[in-house]
Amino acid sequence: MRADSAVKTFARGVMWMTLGSIGARAVTLISSVILARLLLPEHFGLFSTAMVVINAIQLIPDLGLTQALIVHSDSNQRASSTSFYAILTTATLLATAVYLGAGFIAHIARQPQVAPVLQVLAVNLVVSAAASVPIALMQKAQRWRAQAMVEFAAPVASAVVMVLMAYWGYGVWSIVGGSLTRSAVLALSVWILSRWRPSGGVDWHLLRALFRYSRWIVIERISAFLLLNTDNAYLARWQGARMLGFYALPYNWISVPVGYFVLQANRVLLPVLSALSNLEQQKAVLLKALRTLSFVLSPIYFFLIFHAALFVHTLFGAKWSPSVPVLQWLACYALAYSLAGGILSSFYWATRRPQLAVYPTWAGLAVAGAGLVWSAGEWDALSVAKCFTIAMYTRGLLMLAGLRVYGVFNMSEVLQAVTRGWIPSILSALATALLTPLIPLDSTGKLLAVVIIYAILYLVICGTLWERKPLAYFGRERWQRALSGVRPMPNRPSS
């Protein structure tokens, strides 16, 4: 695969996966509104408590073998079957442990009712494991449209089951039934579409060879999970639910763009980079991905930094005022995570140097851990946000520094790609900050007007700085070129 073809595949893959993600999120939001009217808060609480355990355990079963299958070009039927049996066996053992230990976990959580919920949700570990290899093979084949359709169909089926069961009075079991339905529909769909079936047994020599690479994936995944969740655990333990609320609300909002764009870009980038034949081509695709994400995400987070007060007070009310500075710091945190720490992991995985993603994450964890220990449990939400922002920038900068070992990267061009959208975003944010007091509307109308003005200014400034045409980003041709990854040819001198 050539670099320009890979850029085109990356752009279209991200488009399909993002559309599928947005569609799935829309279905989830609609169903959650309906469920909120049919169920009680304690039903959601029980399910959420059980899912904390399930989500933590789901980091382990695939052992990083699905990424190994995608990255290694010589992966064959034997490697796929070996990985499938290893993953399914691990998931079955973990599911059995959850089933047997559900009572103990419920005792620790001081919620006896969560034990049967945990026991049923343990089935999800096995069902998800059964789908992991077919999904990885679809990603390796870069069948993005099929995967996006599958991942949209699963939440639709789940929503139907949840709403019907809730209407019939099944309480928390309606959410559990919806979760099982989602996993089952996803697994069944990918098995049908992938047309892959396991054969033979486990090749232990091959499994050891794959695991020498994949173990770093598991380590990085667990380390990143700790870095991304220790802040919430600290506030819940030492400061209570109220302070956690002032942190969790802005954290959830800054996580939305990451979920829509960064996670989908990572899923697409790994197989695209793995299919390229040399490092120069991989470098070209990575820089394109960094520039694209910076263009899309920078305006979102700089808007939140400069307009946090208007955003919070308009959407949530004055009682959430303590969340305003927390949102500003977490928006800075998200810039580091989304534009450096998040996307570079796929590059290191694809180039078979996954340890370069692990060490920076450990450094970020060390910074965050040192801060929390020094705080002695006395930090509020704002102090925690500052600490974890510093930790995330530590991780991001070390991730970027790791590119130097490849010898083909000029760090100035990498930094330019990462910060591509920063200057237009800052200029647009400053201009709208000055205009905001002059807008004669109520808070809702003012927020909407500021968003529209900000978006127009951002596109105008981008067109002026990058294309020398202020209206370049208002034309259909420019967006088609952006999606195709094709640059315009320079004008030839007349003969």
Secondary structure, DSSP 8 states (H G I E B T S, - for coil): --HHHHHHHHHHHHHHHHHHHHHHHHHHHHHHHHHHHHS-HHHHHHHHHHHHHHHHHTTSTTTTHHHHHHH-TT--HHHHHHHHHHHHHHHHHHHHHHHHHHHHHHHHHT-TTHHHHHHHHHHHHHHHHHHHHHHHHHHHTT-HHHHHHHHHHHHHHHHHHHHHHHHTT-THHHHHHHHHHHHHHHHHHHHHHH-----S---HHHHHHHHHHHHHHHHHHHHHHHHHHHHHHHHHHHTHHHHHHHHHHHHHHHHHHIIIIIHHHHHHHHHHHHT-SSHHHHHHHHHHHHHHHHHHHHHHHHHHHHSHHHHHHHHH-GGGTTHHHHHHHHHHHHHHIIIIITTHHHHHHHTT-THHHHHHHHHHHHHHHHHHHHHTT---HHHHHHHHHHHHHHHHHHHHHGGGGGSS--HHHHHHHHTTTHHHHHHHHHHHHHHGGG--S-HHHHHHHHHHHHHHHHHHHHIIIIIS-TTGGGSHHHHHHHHHT----------
